[in-house]
Amino acid sequence: MNTFVGQTFEMNQIINLKEVIQVTRLSRATIYNIRNKKHKQYDPTFPKQAKFTVGRVGWSAWEINQWIESKLASR
């Protein structure tokens, strides 16, 4: 199942935070909380971002899709 409605993605496609927000329907703050080990919303299964340059990070579209699929499967 492809979570990216109306879109396709390639195995190594990198998406930025805006696209992660769009796909997951989570807010920016929630995504940062999910990544923060000290926060009650912390989710160690959420994909880690990759740093490409000093000011540019991104996430694997495939990993984000897999994370969403695992959440749907666990309900």
Phi and psi in degrees as GROMACS dihedral restraints (atoms count N, CA, C in turn):
[ dihedral_restraints ]
;  ai    aj    ak    al  type     phi  dphi    fc
    3     4     5     6     1  -103.6    20    10
    4     5     6     7     1   112.4    20    10
    6     7     8     9     1   -69.8    20    10
    7     8     9    10     1   -22.7    20    10
    9    10    11    12     1   -78.7    20    10
   10    11    12    13     1    84.5    20    10
   12    13    14    15     1   -59.9    20    10
   13    14    15    16     1   128.1    20    10
   15    16    17    18     1    73.7    20    10
   16    17    18    19     1     4.3    20    10
   18    19    20    21     1  -129.5    20    10
   19    20    21    22     1   158.0    20    10
   21    22    23    24     1  -120.7    20    10
   22    23    24    25     1   157.7    20    10
   24    25    26    27     1  -138.4    20    10
   25    26    27    28     1   153.1    20    10
   27    28    29    30     1   -97.2    20    10
   28    29    30    31     1   160.6    20    10
   30    31    32    33     1   -51.6    20    10
   31    32    33    34     1   -41.6    20    10
   33    34    35    36     1  -106.4    20    10
   34    35    36    37     1    20.8    20    10
   36    37    38    39     1   -69.2    20    10
   37    38    39    40     1   136.0    20    10
   39    40    41    42     1  -105.8    20    10
   40    41    42    43     1   132.2    20    10
   42    43    44    45     1  -118.4    20    10
   43    44    45    46     1   150.8    20    10
   45    46    47    48     1   -90.6    20    10
   46    47    48    49     1   178.0    20    10
   48    49    50    51     1   -60.0    20    10
   49    50    51    52     1   -40.2    20    10
   51    52    53    54     1   -58.9    20    10
   52    53    54    55     1   -41.6    20    10
   54    55    56    57     1   -71.1    20    10
   55    56    57    58     1   -36.1    20    10
   57    58    59    60     1   -61.7    20    10
   58    59    60    61     1   -43.5    20    10
   60    61    62    63     1   -60.3    20    10
   61    62    63    64     1   -45.2    20    10
   63    64    65    66     1   -63.0    20    10
   64    65    66    67     1   -43.1    20    10
   66    67    68    69     1   -74.7    20    10
   67    68    69    70     1   -43.4    20    10
   69    70    71    72     1   -84.1    20    10
   70    71    72    73     1   -20.3    20    10
   72    73    74    75     1    64.5    20    10
   73    74    75    76     1    23.5    20    10
   75    76    77    78     1   -97.0    20    10
   76    77    78    79     1   151.5    20    10
   78    79    80    81     1   -77.4    20    10
   79    80    81    82     1   164.7    20    10
   81    82    83    84     1   -58.0    20    10
   82    83    84    85     1   -45.4    20    10
   84    85    86    87     1   -61.5    20    10
   85    86    87    88     1   -42.2    20    10
   87    88    89    90     1   -64.4    20    10
   88    89    90    91     1   -40.3    20    10
   90    91    92    93     1   -62.4    20    10
   91    92    93    94     1   -43.3    20    10
   93    94    95    96     1   -65.3    20    10
   94    95    96    97     1   -37.2    20    10
   96    97    98    99     1   -65.6    20    10
   97    98    99   100     1   -41.7    20    10
   99   100   101   102     1   -61.0    20    10
  100   101   102   103     1   -31.8    20    10
  102   103   104   105     1   -85.4    20    10
  103   104   105   106     1   -15.7    20    10
  105   106   107   108     1   -87.4    20    10
  106   107   108   109     1   113.0    20    10
  108   109   110   111     1   -59.7    20    10
  109   110   111   112     1   -23.6    20    10
  111   112   113   114     1   -89.9    20    10
  112   113   114   115     1    -3.8    20    10
  114   115   116   117     1   -95.7    20    10
  115   116   117   118     1   148.7    20    10
  117   118   119   120     1   -66.6    20    10
  118   119   120   121     1   -19.9    20    10
  120   121   122   123     1   -88.4    20    10
  121   122   123   124     1     2.7    20    10
  123   124   125   126     1   -52.3    20    10
  124   125   126   127     1   133.7    20    10
  126   127   128   129     1  -132.6    20    10
  127   128   129   130     1   104.1    20    10
  129   130   131   132     1   -66.2    20    10
  130   131   132   133     1   -13.3    20    10
  132   133   134   135     1   -85.1    20    10
  133   134   135   136     1   -10.9    20    10
  135   136   137   138     1   -68.1    20    10
  136   137   138   139     1   133.8    20    10
  138   139   140   141     1   -57.4    20    10
  139   140   141   142     1   141.7    20    10
  141   142   143   144     1   -80.1    20    10
  142   143   144   145     1   146.9    20    10
  144   145   146   147     1   -81.3    20    10
  145   146   147   148     1   156.6    20    10
  147   148   149   150     1  -112.0    20    10
  148   149   150   151     1   136.9    20    10
  150   151   152   153     1   -94.9    20    10
  151   152   153   154     1   123.1    20    10
  153   154   155   156     1  -102.7    20    10
  154   155   156   157     1   -38.0    20    10
  156   157   158   159     1  -142.9    20    10
  157   158   159   160     1  -176.6    20    10
  159   160   161   162     1   -56.0    20    10
  160   161   162   163     1   -41.7    20    10
  162   163   164   165     1  -111.5    20    10
  163   164   165   166     1    13.6    20    10
  165   166   167   168     1  -131.1    20    10
  166   167   168   169     1   121.4    20    10
  168   169   170   171     1  -125.5    20    10
  169   170   171   172     1   164.7    20    10
  171   172   173   174     1  -161.1    20    10
  172   173   174   175     1   168.6    20    10
  174   175   176   177     1  -120.8    20    10
  175   176   177   178     1   152.4    20    10
  177   178   179   180     1   -72.7    20    10
  178   179   180   181     1   123.6    20    10
  180   181   182   183     1   -60.3    20    10
  181   182   183   184     1   -38.1    20    10
  183   184   185   186     1   -63.8    20    10
  184   185   186   187     1   -43.8    20    10
  186   187   188   189     1   -66.1    20    10
  187   188   189   190     1   -39.7    20    10
  189   190   191   192     1   -62.9    20    10
  190   191   192   193     1   -43.9    20    10
  192   193   194   195     1   -61.6    20    10
  193   194   195   196     1   -42.7    20    10
  195   196   197   198     1   -63.4    20    10
  196   197   198   199     1   -39.2    20    10
  198   199   200   201     1   -62.6    20    10
  199   200   201   202     1   -45.0    20    10
  201   202   203   204     1   -62.8    20    10
  202   203   204   205     1   -44.6    20    10
  204   205   206   207     1   -59.6    20    10
  205   206   207   208     1   -39.9    20    10
  207   208   209   210     1   -67.5    20    10
  208   209   210   211     1   -34.6    20    10
  210   211   212   213     1   -67.4    20    10
  211   212   213   214     1   -40.7    20    10
  213   214   215   216     1   -67.0    20    10
  214   215   216   217     1   -38.1    20    10
  216   217   218   219     1   -71.5    20    10
  217   218   219   220     1   -23.9    20    10
  219   220   221   222     1   -88.3    20    10
  220   221   222   223     1     0.1    20    10
